[in-house]
Structures are given as C-alpha cells and as structure tokens.
Amino acid sequence: MRQIAQAVGLTKDSVARSLAALSQRNKYPESHFWETEEGQVWLGLLVMGTLYVFGLKGNQGAERMAEFFKLIRVSTHVGVSPTALRTMMREMEERVAEFGPMQEEQQRQKGRVEQEIVGSGDETWLGDQLLLVLMDLITGYLVLEAAAEDRSYETWAAKAQARLEALGLGVRHFISDRGKSLIKLATTSLGCFAGADIFHAQYDLSKWLGRSLQGKLGQASKQLTEAQEKMVSLEEKKAGPEEIVQQEQGIRQCQEKLRAIEAGKQAYHQAQRSVSAAVHAFSVADNTPQTSAQVETHLEEQAQRFEKIAEEQSVTDNQDVAGKFRRQLKDVASSVDAWWLWTKESLDRGLKAELSAWLLYILLPVFYWHHQLQKTQNPDMKTLYQAAWQKAQAAYATHPVTQTMSPQDVAHWRSWAEWASGNFHRASSAVEGRNGCLAQSYGNGRGLTNRRLAALTTIHNYDTRRLDGSTPAERLYGAHFPNLFEWLLGQREALPLPRQARQRTAPNPLDFKTVAA
C-alpha cells in the first residue's frame, strides 16, 4: 500500500480506504467494467439518457427511476437515490431551458431576413395556471409558450408581438378556434387573415349529431336484442299464434328503425368527409383550383345535409350547432384565398404565362396532394388524396412544359412547390396536440414550474423530429443546430457518488414490552 500511495501521490490511509470501497463496489460480475474509463463514460450516458427520456420527456417520477437503476445494479457506482435524481433533473432542466434562447440569440446575430409564418394560438388551463401557446403551423416551432394572468387581447398582443419581433417573424395567416381575443390579435395586431379552424367546426358537429346518432344506434340495437330474446321465450313457452305474429311484427319494426339509424349515421360520416375534402386549394375530384367562394358553397351544401339528417333522425339542435357551423363557413374557407394570394405573390411577375400556369396548376398539385397524403391518418381521406395525387402525376408527366424543362430548373421549381404546398393549413390541431402534451406533463409531474415549461418548450423546438429527421428549429431557420442531448452530455458535471443508506425501522406501537409487576 505504501508503494501504491507513493505512485499515485496519496497517503497510505487514503489508498486503504479506496481499496476497501472498491472491494465493496465490486459485488457483481459486471462491476469491474464500471471502474474503467469507458465504463464511467457509458454509465454517465445511461444515467443522463434515462433522466432525459423518461424523466424530463416522459414525466416519470424519481422514485421509479431510482428503482430502475437499482434493478440494473448500478447503484453501487453512482448515487441514484430519489433525492440525487431530483437534483440532477433540476440541473438538467436549467441547462435545457438555456439552450433555446442561446440558439435564438445566435440566429439573431446573423441578421436573418424577416420570415412569414402561418400562426395558430390557443389557451390551455392546467389547474389554476393559464398558458398561452402560439405555434408556427408550417414548421411546428413554438413561438410562444408562457404563463399569463388572463387571455385578453392586450395580454396576447404584448406577449405575441414581443416574441415575433425577437425572432424576426411576420404572420401571413392566423388560424384559431374563433376566440374574440385571437380574432382581434390577427386582424388588429398582426394585420393578417383570421381564419377559422376546421378541426373545432367538425368537432362541434360530432359532439352534437355524431354522438346523438351513436346513442340512438345503441338504443335501437338493445331494443332489437330484447325483442329477439322475447321471441325465443315465447316460442319456448309455446305462446299463441297471434302473440307470435305480433312479436314478429315488433322485431321487423326494430330492424327497420335500426337500418334507418345506420343509414343516417353513414350519411353523417359521408358529410363529415365531404367537409374535409372541400376545404382545399384544389378540387379533390379534378385538381382544378378552388376559390374561397367555391369552398364556402360546398360547405353550405354539407350544412344542409347535416340539418336534413338531424330532422330525419329527430335530433334536436338546442345549442344551434348547425347555425354556429354555418356562421364559420366564410372564415374556414378564407384559408384557400389566403394561400393562393401568398403562392402567386411568391412567383416573379416576369414569368411567361405558360410557365406560370404550369407551375400553379400542373406542378403544384403533385406536391400539394402528396403533402396532404402524408398528413392524414383517415383511410377514406387517404384514398381520396391518393387518387387526386395520381391524377396530378399523370397530368404532370404528359404536359409539354415538363418535357422541355431542364433538370436544374425542375429541381428549382420542385423546391418552390414543396415550400408552397407546406404553407397551406386549415386547422389548429397541432396546437391542440401540444395542449394535450402539456396537460400530461402537468398531471404526471404533479405541477408544471416555469423552469420545466421552458425546458419542455426547448425540447419541442430542438428535439422533436419529423420523418425526414428535421426539428422545428431547423425547418424555421434553415440551419443545423447541435444535438440537444449531446450538448447536455458535454455540460454535465461528475455523477454523484453512492452513499450507504441507513436502514431505518419504524417503531411498532403495538409491540408492548412486558414489565415486571
């Protein structure tokens, strides 16, 4: 031990204590690996990765993660008590929260040209806490995610304008659930179109008509089952012919009622699909360009279908849902004209008429329907979009301009078509999804501090990825950023050392000790 102490520059007692601790740690076959330099690096990666994925992103508690670390037998080499893990989580949240503003400041110093976005905003309540969420629907970047005292127009304008100016962003089109403060924010403060959200419009219809039809269907199915069971009982009892005939007539009436409700429900679903298929820049039937007026006409037809179905199925509209839907038609359809205006302005006015027509009505539908095909998850809508996409591809392949276009020009205009097709948005469902994520974080984490909220915002912007591997920040800025988790690994300090926990025993008040009389 004296020789070892002299070689490493420690006292003999320190070497003795270190060797004793090493002997205690090496309890398992794999323990020797954690003593190596490579093992220490991997151990840090394991602990940080678990805290990042399951703690920060997955909202798992420190007690459960501590249990996991003990199960995989690393608690002998690193401190993984719930208290130690909470301390590391707090440090991780602070560093992650610093990453986003630091990257935004670097982009600001580069002097970026102002960029236009399609904005969408909403408010969400987490207990007594009110959060304002503003997102760019094109890239998915969270422009604003902050706590507020109220959701008035003044509060929205102050917070949204400050963030947009700091990021160098302008809003071309704003989609919301028609909250008065959000409409005023778009038209007064942001100076852009204030479109209505098709997601909320269809959801209100489903709560009114869809839910009522489903309830009637269940009730009619139950009545038919009861009638059939009664018929079986009558046959077993050998009831009279008149009673049998009367019951058979009752069964037929239940079957007719059930078929009528099923037909109404099928018509309702078809009308909902028609609403979704109507709100597009191109007609899903023949790829011809649409105007907002045409879209509004198609939506009015579906509104009449909803009212007819409700009348046939005796569904009352006490909340005037059909009227509310009809009052939003113009604002829902406004997305189409807003997109066409933006798209046509992006083209050079000096382009030849033939080339301009080819770009807008031949090339663009190919990318537009491919974009919509990737977004939808509904099988019926996928079938419609697939057919429209194939028609657009066939028209593109056989057009004379396509045959004469050089590969360089094709690549240039394809990039433009990709950009333009990604600018069409008609729903704020992405914001609603974000609200759901925040609600889950709030519920699982038993609260949501400002530090945790800032960290979650940064994670969304810099560490959520689409199928192409891009993050919202990369799509917004058109630049590459450091990998957030790898950056965190470079910032971490030494892992806490394990401590021998005291075995605490709770006294049993029922364990009476005998006392001599």
VOKE-372776 format. One line per field, with one value per residue (C-alpha): residue in three letters; x, y, z. Coordinates in Angstrom, 3 decimals. Layout:
BEGIN
res <- c(ALA  ...)
X <- c(X  ...)
Y <- c(Y  ...)
Z <- c(Z  ...)
//
This chain:
BEGIN
res <- c(MET  ARG  GLN  ILE  ALA  GLN  ALA  VAL  GLY  LEU  THR  LYS  ASP  SER  VAL  ALA  ARG  SER  LEU  ALA  ALA  LEU  SER  GLN  ARG  ASN  LYS  TYR  PRO  GLU  SER  HIS  PHE  TRP  GLU  THR  GLU  GLU  GLY  GLN  VAL  TRP  LEU  GLY  LEU  LEU  VAL  MET  GLY  THR  LEU  TYR  VAL  PHE  GLY  LEU  LYS  GLY  ASN  GLN  GLY  ALA  GLU  ARG  MET  ALA  GLU  PHE  PHE  LYS  LEU  ILE  ARG  VAL  SER  THR  HIS  VAL  GLY  VAL  SER  PRO  THR  ALA  LEU  ARG  THR  MET  MET  ARG  GLU  MET  GLU  GLU  ARG  VAL  ALA  GLU  PHE  GLY  PRO  MET  GLN  GLU  GLU  GLN  GLN  ARG  GLN  LYS  GLY  ARG  VAL  GLU  GLN  GLU  ILE  VAL  GLY  SER  GLY  ASP  GLU  THR  TRP  LEU  GLY  ASP  GLN  LEU  LEU  LEU  VAL  LEU  MET  ASP  LEU  ILE  THR  GLY  TYR  LEU  VAL  LEU  GLU  ALA  ALA  ALA  GLU  ASP  ARG  SER  TYR  GLU  THR  TRP  ALA  ALA  LYS  ALA  GLN  ALA  ARG  LEU  GLU  ALA  LEU  GLY  LEU  GLY  VAL  ARG  HIS  PHE  ILE  SER  ASP  ARG  GLY  LYS  SER  LEU  ILE  LYS  LEU  ALA  THR  THR  SER  LEU  GLY  CYS  PHE  ALA  GLY  ALA  ASP  ILE  PHE  HIS  ALA  GLN  TYR  ASP  LEU  SER  LYS  TRP  LEU  GLY  ARG  SER  LEU  GLN  GLY  LYS  LEU  GLY  GLN  ALA  SER  LYS  GLN  LEU  THR  GLU  ALA  GLN  GLU  LYS  MET  VAL  SER  LEU  GLU  GLU  LYS  LYS  ALA  GLY  PRO  GLU  GLU  ILE  VAL  GLN  GLN  GLU  GLN  GLY  ILE  ARG  GLN  CYS  GLN  GLU  LYS  LEU  ARG  ALA  ILE  GLU  ALA  GLY  LYS  GLN  ALA  TYR  HIS  GLN  ALA  GLN  ARG  SER  VAL  SER  ALA  ALA  VAL  HIS  ALA  PHE  SER  VAL  ALA  ASP  ASN  THR  PRO  GLN  THR  SER  ALA  GLN  VAL  GLU  THR  HIS  LEU  GLU  GLU  GLN  ALA  GLN  ARG  PHE  GLU  LYS  ILE  ALA  GLU  GLU  GLN  SER  VAL  THR  ASP  ASN  GLN  ASP  VAL  ALA  GLY  LYS  PHE  ARG  ARG  GLN  LEU  LYS  ASP  VAL  ALA  SER  SER  VAL  ASP  ALA  TRP  TRP  LEU  TRP  THR  LYS  GLU  SER  LEU  ASP  ARG  GLY  LEU  LYS  ALA  GLU  LEU  SER  ALA  TRP  LEU  LEU  TYR  ILE  LEU  LEU  PRO  VAL  PHE  TYR  TRP  HIS  HIS  GLN  LEU  GLN  LYS  THR  GLN  ASN  PRO  ASP  MET  LYS  THR  LEU  TYR  GLN  ALA  ALA  TRP  GLN  LYS  ALA  GLN  ALA  ALA  TYR  ALA  THR  HIS  PRO  VAL  THR  GLN  THR  MET  SER  PRO  GLN  ASP  VAL  ALA  HIS  TRP  ARG  SER  TRP  ALA  GLU  TRP  ALA  SER  GLY  ASN  PHE  HIS  ARG  ALA  SER  SER  ALA  VAL  GLU  GLY  ARG  ASN  GLY  CYS  LEU  ALA  GLN  SER  TYR  GLY  ASN  GLY  ARG  GLY  LEU  THR  ASN  ARG  ARG  LEU  ALA  ALA  LEU  THR  THR  ILE  HIS  ASN  TYR  ASP  THR  ARG  ARG  LEU  ASP  GLY  SER  THR  PRO  ALA  GLU  ARG  LEU  TYR  GLY  ALA  HIS  PHE  PRO  ASN  LEU  PHE  GLU  TRP  LEU  LEU  GLY  GLN  ARG  GLU  ALA  LEU  PRO  LEU  PRO  ARG  GLN  ALA  ARG  GLN  ARG  THR  ALA  PRO  ASN  PRO  LEU  ASP  PHE  LYS  THR  VAL  ALA  ALA)
X <- c(0.000  2.923  4.201  0.771  0.411  3.809  3.000  -0.345  0.610  -1.818  -1.441  -1.416  -4.707  -6.395  -5.256  -6.525  -9.951  -10.139  -9.281  -11.851  -14.511  -13.520  -13.907  -17.378  -18.468  -17.373  -20.316  -21.456  -19.754  -20.073  -18.832  -15.249  -16.439  -17.776  -14.285  -12.773  -12.717  -15.020  -17.387  -17.601  -18.454  -21.147  -22.522  -22.891  -24.611  -27.014  -27.951  -28.302  -30.232  -32.668  -33.266  -33.683  -36.010  -38.024  -37.761  -37.820  -39.641  -41.648  -42.620  -41.614  -41.002  -37.619  -38.704  -39.453  -36.202  -34.276  -35.919  -34.853  -31.223  -31.185  -32.650  -29.855  -27.287  -25.544  -26.421  -23.056  -21.182  -23.380  -25.765  -29.271  -31.423  -34.638  -33.097  -29.956  -32.009  -34.233  -31.139  -29.782  -33.188  -33.316  -29.834  -30.819  -33.972  -31.963  -29.439  -32.078  -34.025  -30.860  -30.261  -33.237  -32.645  -28.923  -29.586  -32.163  -29.675  -27.046  -29.516  -30.484  -26.864  -26.613  -29.111  -31.786  -34.331  -37.859  -39.852  -43.615  -45.420  -48.906  -49.687  -52.122  -52.830  -54.805  -55.086  -54.923  -55.682  -53.542  -55.283  -55.283  -52.414  -53.184  -50.778  -50.748  -49.474  -48.542  -47.172  -45.989  -48.024  -45.599  -42.557  -44.162  -41.953  -43.344  -43.083  -44.705  -45.460  -45.792  -47.927  -50.279  -52.696  -55.508  -56.253  -57.335  -56.337  -53.922  -52.079  -51.951  -50.733  -47.997  -46.565  -47.001  -45.595  -42.523  -41.707  -42.400  -40.185  -37.409  -37.496  -37.933  -41.245  -44.337  -47.703  -49.304  -52.372  -53.693  -55.959  -57.816  -60.930  -62.610  -61.890  -62.584  -59.174  -57.455  -59.502  -58.624  -54.976  -54.856  -56.728  -55.546  -52.114  -50.739  -52.532  -53.362  -56.254  -58.118  -59.199  -61.499  -60.307  -61.990  -60.961  -63.203  -66.034  -66.159  -65.668  -68.737  -70.771  -69.545  -70.496  -73.992  -75.035  -72.476  -72.905  -76.709  -76.752  -74.415  -76.699  -79.780  -77.975  -77.076  -80.621  -82.125  -79.690  -80.692  -84.406  -83.889  -81.944  -84.644  -87.349  -85.475  -84.931  -88.624  -89.462  -87.272  -89.008  -92.467  -91.509  -90.219  -93.481  -95.448  -97.403  -100.432  -100.093  -101.420  -98.818  -96.064  -97.190  -97.340  -93.820  -92.522  -94.003  -92.278  -88.936  -89.381  -90.117  -86.950  -84.925  -86.307  -85.573  -82.024  -81.430  -82.727  -80.378  -77.421  -78.211  -78.344  -75.041  -73.444  -74.777  -73.387  -69.893  -70.051  -70.980  -68.054  -65.669  -67.126  -66.447  -62.818  -62.461  -63.955  -61.501  -58.563  -56.795  -57.530  -60.661  -60.168  -62.218  -60.327  -57.431  -58.895  -58.003  -60.652  -61.624  -62.951  -66.382  -66.475  -65.357  -68.000  -70.676  -69.579  -69.634  -73.114  -74.315  -72.928  -74.528  -77.889  -77.138  -76.420  -79.698  -81.596  -80.045  -80.917  -84.507  -84.882  -83.406  -85.331  -82.151  -82.775  -80.253  -80.723  -77.248  -77.648  -74.566  -75.635  -76.032  -72.636  -71.085  -72.777  -71.520  -67.915  -68.042  -66.602  -63.709  -62.984  -62.882  -60.651  -57.592  -57.884  -57.771  -55.063  -52.899  -53.441  -52.548  -49.353  -48.389  -48.939  -47.046  -44.038  -43.688  -41.845  -44.320  -41.935  -42.518  -44.122  -47.821  -47.279  -44.608  -46.651  -49.691  -47.553  -46.159  -49.502  -51.822  -49.615  -46.548  -48.046  -50.954  -48.440  -46.679  -49.869  -51.674  -48.535  -48.245  -51.900  -51.484  -48.646  -50.620  -53.918  -54.417  -58.010  -58.187  -61.067  -59.317  -56.086  -57.944  -59.299  -55.932  -54.157  -56.467  -56.018  -52.247  -52.148  -54.208  -51.838  -48.822  -50.334  -51.052  -47.507  -45.862  -47.723  -47.572  -45.422  -43.594  -42.467  -40.798  -38.756  -37.736  -34.065  -33.101  -31.740  -34.988  -37.045  -35.060  -35.530  -39.278  -39.756  -38.212  -40.621  -43.605  -42.547  -42.404  -45.751  -47.641  -46.355  -47.860  -51.482  -53.052  -56.680  -56.671  -55.072  -54.973  -51.177  -51.729  -54.424  -51.968  -49.409  -52.001  -52.562  -48.828  -48.658  -51.677  -49.994  -46.780  -48.783  -50.706  -47.808  -45.356  -47.783  -47.384  -45.508  -42.937  -41.678  -38.304  -39.872  -42.116  -39.125  -37.268  -40.237  -40.550  -36.876  -37.202  -40.163  -38.330  -34.937  -35.525  -38.809  -38.385  -40.500  -39.972  -37.218  -35.301  -35.685  -36.599  -38.935  -35.945  -34.114  -37.195  -37.772  -34.193  -32.964  -29.859  -28.407  -28.184  -26.214  -27.873  -29.587  -28.810  -25.176  -24.865  -26.259  -23.688  -20.936  -22.354  -22.807  -20.700  -19.425  -22.105  -22.919  -21.210  -23.291  -23.883  -24.703  -28.266  -29.153  -31.639  -34.498  -37.093  -40.385  -41.291  -44.367  -46.679  -48.438  -45.228  -45.719  -42.805  -43.586  -42.877  -42.464  -45.369)
Y <- c(0.000  2.312  1.688  2.424  5.575  6.797  6.097  7.963  10.710  9.768  8.738  5.094  5.510  7.053  4.145  1.692  3.371  3.473  -0.207  -1.087  0.940  -0.725  -4.120  -3.206  -1.892  -4.972  -7.130  -8.261  -9.837  -6.627  -4.322  -4.261  -2.535  0.472  1.034  1.585  4.902  3.537  2.190  5.558  7.251  4.698  4.919  8.688  8.167  5.687  7.912  11.097  9.324  7.827  11.157  12.946  10.483  9.059  11.879  15.117  13.979  11.085  12.649  9.604  10.128  9.970  7.009  4.857  5.755  5.053  1.636  1.023  1.890  -0.450  -3.249  -2.971  -2.879  0.440  1.887  0.662  3.055  6.139  7.889  7.100  7.858  9.818  12.910  12.677  12.121  15.132  17.282  16.132  16.686  20.279  20.943  19.347  21.485  24.656  23.805  22.759  25.970  27.964  26.153  27.593  31.313  30.827  29.394  32.095  34.787  33.277  33.286  36.883  37.973  36.520  39.132  36.887  38.264  38.501  35.351  34.848  32.054  30.605  31.163  29.445  30.243  28.826  28.976  25.996  25.732  23.473  23.599  27.284  28.042  29.673  29.130  30.933  28.844  30.309  27.986  28.269  25.590  25.349  24.316  23.350  25.864  27.082  30.857  31.422  29.152  31.147  31.590  34.571  36.224  36.381  35.692  39.157  40.737  43.092  40.183  38.219  41.227  42.134  38.619  37.572  40.771  40.671  37.105  37.653  40.726  38.921  36.050  38.269  36.679  38.039  36.274  35.756  33.831  33.103  30.152  29.862  28.484  31.886  33.263  37.005  37.971  35.762  37.203  40.707  39.690  38.543  41.420  44.309  43.444  41.033  42.530  39.246  36.946  35.485  32.026  29.656  26.221  23.317  20.999  22.723  23.161  19.428  18.523  20.546  18.703  15.338  16.187  17.182  14.922  12.121  11.458  11.573  9.105  6.763  6.860  6.166  3.316  1.712  2.101  0.620  -2.335  -3.002  -2.893  -5.345  -7.730  -7.597  -8.227  -11.237  -12.658  -12.240  -14.121  -17.030  -17.027  -17.053  -19.956  -21.926  -21.260  -22.248  -18.991  -18.457  -17.653  -14.111  -13.289  -14.762  -12.749  -9.569  -10.124  -10.813  -7.501  -5.769  -7.318  -6.080  -2.579  -2.656  -3.835  -1.069  1.506  0.192  0.285  3.857  4.995  3.180  4.896  8.257  7.598  6.603  9.779  11.810  10.326  10.929  14.575  14.955  13.531  15.896  18.853  17.790  17.126  20.521  22.757  22.512  24.749  22.240  20.228  16.659  15.468  17.022  19.088  22.373  25.393  26.466  29.832  30.570  31.245  27.784  26.154  28.079  26.827  23.210  23.675  25.178  22.059  19.905  22.135  21.476  17.739  17.830  19.611  17.119  14.150  15.688  16.232  12.683  11.186  13.519  15.013  18.416  21.239  23.074  24.646  25.842  23.877  23.910  27.680  28.074  25.900  27.958  31.225  29.966  28.883  32.091  32.136  28.424  28.926  32.014  29.743  28.982  32.577  33.495  30.622  31.395  35.050  34.111  31.496  33.749  36.621  34.320  33.975  36.507  38.573  38.447  34.717  33.657  32.862  29.276  28.613  30.275  28.155  25.000  25.837  26.692  24.134  21.222  21.006  22.353  19.837  16.968  18.292  19.599  16.238  14.378  16.731  16.164  12.415  12.388  14.401  12.490  9.285  8.693  5.702  7.183  10.532  8.754  7.019  10.341  12.089  9.142  9.316  13.088  12.694  10.065  12.286  15.180  12.977  11.820  15.419  16.445  13.610  14.309  18.119  19.702  22.039  19.078  17.551  20.685  21.634  21.218  19.141  22.263  24.185  21.193  20.960  24.690  24.661  21.460  23.189  26.090  23.723  21.931  25.252  26.450  23.219  23.240  26.693  25.505  24.978  24.930  23.505  24.248  20.589  20.824  23.387  21.218  18.335  20.498  21.404  17.699  17.111  19.937  18.564  15.158  16.713  18.691  15.642  13.185  15.672  16.954  20.514  22.496  25.082  27.873  26.107  22.833  24.634  26.410  23.093  21.357  24.218  23.878  20.110  20.554  23.070  21.369  17.669  16.581  15.264  14.567  11.563  13.403  13.854  17.645  19.590  22.621  24.923  23.523  23.981  27.543  28.807  26.581  25.811  22.908  23.021  20.990  17.805  18.801  15.613  15.525  19.165  18.233  15.453  17.989  20.256  17.659  17.520  14.396  11.931  11.814  9.081  6.375  6.517  3.764  4.433  3.858  1.103  2.813  0.834  2.320  1.522  -0.644  0.939  -2.414  -4.153  -3.885  -4.765  -6.728  -5.000  -6.771  -6.237)
Z <- c(0.000  0.693  -2.826  -4.356  -2.237  -3.327  -7.010  -7.021  -4.583  -1.787  1.806  2.773  4.649  1.589  -0.553  2.043  2.134  -1.666  -1.984  0.665  -1.186  -4.469  -2.869  -1.608  -5.025  -6.961  -5.950  -9.411  -12.458  -14.477  -11.708  -12.979  -16.180  -14.259  -12.815  -16.280  -18.132  -20.840  -18.189  -16.460  -19.754  -20.549  -17.020  -17.396  -20.738  -19.162  -16.243  -18.305  -21.049  -18.560  -16.838  -20.177  -21.913  -19.028  -16.510  -18.480  -21.624  -20.180  -16.823  -14.781  -11.069  -9.362  -7.212  -10.241  -11.976  -8.767  -8.654  -12.262  -11.549  -8.573  -10.662  -13.239  -10.386  -10.979  -7.569  -6.261  -8.568  -8.812  -6.463  -7.731  -4.737  -5.491  -3.920  -6.051  -9.202  -8.471  -8.057  -11.417  -13.024  -11.792  -13.164  -16.480  -16.735  -16.132  -18.837  -21.363  -20.713  -21.507  -24.814  -26.741  -26.023  -26.674  -30.154  -30.945  -29.993  -32.287  -35.175  -34.366  -34.565  -38.068  -39.264  -40.762  -43.249  -41.848  -42.497  -42.791  -40.972  -40.561  -36.908  -34.592  -30.978  -28.107  -24.341  -22.025  -18.320  -16.150  -12.812  -11.892  -14.284  -17.641  -20.526  -23.884  -26.805  -30.205  -32.898  -36.474  -38.246  -41.173  -39.165  -35.847  -33.992  -30.672  -30.888  -27.502  -24.580  -21.402  -18.310  -18.186  -15.795  -18.356  -22.022  -23.060  -26.359  -24.603  -22.972  -26.207  -28.212  -25.728  -25.447  -29.099  -30.615  -28.394  -29.418  -33.127  -33.224  -31.358  -33.861  -36.911  -37.910  -39.603  -39.652  -43.047  -41.904  -38.416  -37.563  -34.274  -32.609  -33.111  -29.672  -29.763  -28.418  -31.031  -33.904  -32.777  -32.382  -36.011  -37.612  -35.428  -34.057  -36.653  -39.652  -41.385  -42.280  -39.309  -40.420  -38.577  -37.579  -39.381  -36.538  -33.993  -36.507  -37.220  -33.571  -32.556  -35.201  -33.923  -30.335  -31.446  -34.308  -34.234  -30.517  -30.785  -33.682  -31.844  -28.794  -30.898  -32.627  -29.316  -28.023  -31.209  -31.068  -27.481  -28.336  -31.199  -28.970  -26.308  -28.910  -30.306  -26.823  -26.070  -29.287  -28.181  -24.814  -26.432  -28.685  -25.694  -23.838  -26.981  -26.986  -29.211  -32.943  -32.501  -29.895  -32.087  -35.119  -33.031  -31.722  -35.245  -36.343  -33.425  -34.457  -38.033  -36.742  -34.610  -37.598  -39.825  -37.151  -36.772  -40.536  -40.727  -37.958  -39.560  -42.858  -41.078  -39.362  -42.669  -44.286  -41.375  -41.804  -45.533  -44.921  -42.492  -45.094  -47.685  -45.378  -45.035  -48.769  -49.682  -47.814  -50.192  -52.663  -55.431  -56.112  -54.941  -57.939  -60.865  -59.405  -60.626  -58.467  -55.977  -54.536  -51.081  -52.578  -54.143  -50.913  -48.994  -51.403  -50.882  -47.109  -47.228  -49.047  -46.249  -43.616  -45.266  -45.263  -41.516  -40.861  -43.040  -41.221  -37.859  -38.990  -40.300  -37.122  -34.772  -33.307  -31.759  -32.021  -28.751  -28.889  -32.518  -33.585  -37.237  -37.082  -35.466  -38.184  -40.900  -39.387  -39.619  -43.259  -44.666  -42.214  -42.721  -46.490  -46.212  -45.920  -49.629  -50.903  -48.393  -49.636  -53.328  -52.773  -50.951  -53.556  -56.562  -54.904  -54.485  -58.272  -60.359  -62.362  -65.300  -65.812  -69.054  -68.813  -69.980  -67.342  -64.606  -65.463  -65.463  -62.027  -60.420  -61.982  -63.096  -60.833  -57.623  -57.345  -57.364  -54.254  -52.678  -52.660  -51.639  -48.684  -47.724  -48.171  -45.644  -43.098  -42.947  -40.972  -42.104  -44.522  -46.537  -46.960  -47.882  -50.701  -51.994  -51.778  -53.370  -56.381  -56.693  -56.422  -59.159  -61.463  -60.791  -61.536  -64.817  -65.894  -64.925  -66.838  -70.093  -70.099  -72.872  -70.482  -68.392  -71.420  -72.188  -68.625  -67.753  -64.661  -62.920  -63.468  -62.380  -59.123  -58.506  -59.067  -57.141  -54.127  -54.613  -54.919  -51.724  -49.893  -51.257  -50.535  -46.951  -46.415  -46.683  -43.277  -42.237  -38.691  -35.341  -34.312  -33.833  -31.077  -29.520  -29.539  -27.765  -25.146  -24.560  -24.076  -21.548  -19.695  -19.490  -18.191  -15.651  -14.444  -14.311  -12.880  -10.245  -11.480  -14.077  -12.973  -15.218  -15.424  -16.508  -19.030  -20.593  -20.831  -22.486  -24.997  -25.899  -26.258  -28.618  -30.797  -30.892  -30.237  -31.842  -35.346  -38.408  -40.658  -42.517  -39.242  -39.114  -35.976  -35.866  -35.308  -38.347  -40.520  -39.299  -39.533  -42.348  -40.283  -38.315  -34.531  -32.001  -30.849  -27.610  -25.697  -26.793  -25.780  -22.378  -22.019  -22.626  -19.919  -17.186  -14.072  -12.347  -11.335  -7.608  -5.628  -3.955  -0.242  2.150  3.228  6.831  7.449  9.189  11.058  12.098  15.727  16.138  18.724  19.214  20.260  24.035  26.244  29.330  32.605  35.937  38.257)
//
